[in-house]
Amino acid sequence: MLRGTEVKSVRDGRVNLKDSYARVQNGQLLLYGMHISPYEQGGRYNQPPRRTRKLLLHRREIRRLTGRVQEKGLTLVPLRLYFRRGVAKIELAVARGKRQFDRRRDIAERDAQRDIQRALRRRR
């Protein structure tokens, strides 16, 4: 459920889905951490950028997602936000979180890439 000027910001592409996730609470699906930048001409009608937003789904869909998410380590992650026939839609995926050794490997790869880039800059 988007309010007022949020729709205009979304249409301008001023949305960041990084670090956002969805969770089922009290039979409702809520989206946390999605950042929608304030609309420039919104003034006092702008909403807080990272507020919790309710996702509108049929009860049957919410029950199906609840069953999938209750498995160990699974969470709902938004992949993209788009408009269809004037209505904002969000594409969700059921994903498994990273394990500790995966995180360490990613950090090591990032550090190695940074060292390579540094070495290449010095060569010039």
C-alpha positions as CSV (number, residue, x, y, z in Angstrom):
1,M,0.0,0.0,0.0
2,L,1.7,3.2,-1.2
3,R,0.5,6.5,0.1
4,G,0.3,9.8,-1.8
5,T,3.6,11.1,-3.1
6,E,5.2,7.7,-2.8
7,V,3.6,6.6,-6.1
8,K,5.2,9.6,-7.9
9,S,8.6,8.8,-6.5
10,V,8.3,5.1,-7.6
11,R,7.3,6.2,-11.1
12,D,10.4,8.4,-11.1
13,G,12.4,5.3,-10.2
14,R,13.6,6.6,-6.9
15,V,13.3,3.3,-5.1
16,N,15.9,1.1,-3.4
17,L,15.1,-2.5,-2.6
18,K,18.5,-3.3,-1.2
19,D,18.3,-4.8,2.4
20,S,14.6,-5.1,2.2
21,Y,12.6,-8.1,3.1
22,A,9.0,-9.2,3.7
23,R,7.5,-11.0,6.8
24,V,4.1,-12.4,7.6
25,Q,2.6,-10.9,10.8
26,N,-0.9,-11.3,12.1
27,G,-2.1,-12.7,8.8
28,Q,-0.7,-9.8,6.8
29,L,2.4,-9.5,4.6
30,L,4.6,-6.5,5.6
31,L,7.6,-5.2,3.7
32,Y,10.5,-3.8,5.7
33,G,13.5,-1.7,4.7
34,M,12.4,-0.6,1.2
35,H,13.6,3.0,0.7
36,I,11.4,5.3,-1.4
37,S,13.0,8.8,-1.7
38,P,10.7,11.7,-0.8
39,Y,9.0,13.4,-3.8
40,E,10.6,16.8,-4.4
41,Q,7.3,18.7,-4.7
42,G,5.7,16.6,-1.9
43,G,6.4,19.0,0.9
44,R,4.6,18.0,4.1
45,Y,2.7,15.2,2.3
46,N,5.8,13.1,2.0
47,Q,6.0,9.8,3.9
48,P,9.0,8.5,5.9
49,P,11.3,6.9,3.3
50,R,11.8,3.5,5.1
51,R,8.4,3.0,6.7
52,T,6.9,-0.5,6.9
53,R,4.5,-1.1,4.0
54,K,1.6,-3.6,3.8
55,L,1.5,-5.8,0.8
56,L,-1.9,-6.6,-0.6
57,L,-2.3,-10.3,-1.3
58,H,-5.1,-12.8,-1.2
59,R,-5.4,-14.8,2.0
60,R,-4.6,-18.0,0.1
61,E,-1.4,-16.5,-1.3
62,I,-0.3,-15.3,2.2
63,R,-1.0,-18.8,3.6
64,R,1.1,-20.4,0.8
65,L,4.0,-18.0,1.4
66,T,3.8,-18.6,5.2
67,G,4.2,-22.3,4.7
68,R,7.3,-21.8,2.6
69,V,9.0,-19.2,4.9
70,Q,8.5,-21.4,8.0
71,E,11.3,-23.7,6.7
72,K,14.6,-23.1,8.4
73,G,16.6,-20.1,7.1
74,L,14.1,-19.0,4.4
75,T,12.9,-15.4,3.9
76,L,10.9,-13.4,1.4
77,V,13.0,-11.0,-0.6
78,P,11.7,-8.4,-3.1
79,L,13.3,-8.7,-6.5
80,R,11.7,-5.8,-8.5
81,L,9.0,-3.2,-8.3
82,Y,7.0,-2.4,-11.4
83,F,3.6,-1.0,-12.6
84,R,0.9,-3.0,-14.4
85,R,-2.2,-1.2,-15.5
86,G,-1.5,1.7,-13.2
87,V,-1.0,-0.6,-10.1
88,A,2.3,-1.0,-8.4
89,K,3.4,-4.6,-8.1
90,I,6.3,-6.2,-6.3
91,E,8.0,-9.5,-7.3
92,L,8.9,-11.6,-4.3
93,A,11.3,-14.6,-4.0
94,V,11.7,-17.1,-1.3
95,A,15.5,-17.2,-0.6
96,R,17.9,-18.8,1.8
97,G,20.3,-16.5,3.8
98,K,24.0,-16.7,3.4
99,R,26.0,-19.0,5.6
100,Q,29.0,-17.7,7.6
101,F,31.6,-19.2,5.2
102,D,29.9,-17.8,2.2
103,R,30.2,-14.3,3.7
104,R,33.9,-14.8,4.4
105,R,34.5,-16.0,0.8
106,D,32.7,-12.9,-0.6
107,I,34.7,-10.6,1.6
108,A,38.0,-12.3,0.5
109,E,37.0,-12.0,-3.2
110,R,36.2,-8.3,-2.8
111,D,39.5,-7.6,-1.1
112,A,41.4,-9.5,-3.8
113,Q,39.6,-7.4,-6.5
114,R,40.4,-4.2,-4.7
115,D,44.1,-5.2,-4.5
116,I,44.1,-6.0,-8.2
117,Q,42.6,-2.6,-9.1
118,R,45.1,-0.9,-6.8
119,A,48.0,-2.7,-8.5
120,L,46.7,-1.8,-12.0
121,R,46.3,1.9,-11.0
122,R,50.0,2.0,-9.8
123,R,51.2,0.5,-13.1
124,R,50.0,3.4,-15.2
